[in-house]
């Protein structure tokens, strides 16, 4: 391919890349897999004559979505044998002033929301995301998924019914999130519950993902057992870790390091009273490898 044509392909693709990564990550729940899907899409794009494509954005979205669906089907099979609790791969996202004013896209990156999407089939998941989050028309979604439009509408409707309450996408103010993080760190570092007790819902749950490779809480802890685990056990295990607060999956969370390496991430879900309903801890080193800033829309 001539150099000018190669440059044109790359320029068009780079404009769409953040959107493609956002779609693929939400479908797959894995940053690494999403980047693979986007790269596969780029390779297909390089072999395509731009002049023959009426809408590059739509073409790239279609190819990336189909690739992500195929990868998700394979991922579902492998998750059957996953050791312990499976959680989506954490993503360090950056929220600028524009995103702060439009929190809906970032809230759809939350761990709680991604776990809710696990209830859906791959096509339901893709159709729901393209319609609800990326605001594509039913006609365009039907074309991407190689379906008739009425069937596509039914797919989205079924997905909405299966997901149910949108509370999993609720986010408190930044100030409330920062207040929680301070109380959470204090409780673990001191071994005393302090202000954290009042910030937890009575039926709060804690889910930890070690992938069978590092120590993590087995099963899902609930209620009073959560606070006891944080103050009696994590306060000992995490005493020497370095803490930093980052925008994690669209909301403020904690990253813990030891010797400069990320050893855990912590994110939260809230109810509409701004109390914590879920605490998600990722310890699986495979999911923490290469943890860095990513531009995901």
Secondary structure by P-SEA (a helix, b strand, c coil): ccaaaaaaaaaaaaaaaaaaaaaaaaacccaaaaaaaaaaaaaaaaaccccccccaaaaaaaaaaaaaaaaaaaaaaaaaacccccccccccccccaaaaacaaaaaaacaaaaaaaccccaaaaaaaaacccccccaaaaaaaacccaaaaaaaaaaaaaaaccccccccccaaaaaaaaaaaaaaaaaccccccccccccbbbbbbbcccccccccccccaaaaaaaaccccccccccbbbbbcccccbbbbbbbccccccccccccccccccccbbbbbccccccccccccccc
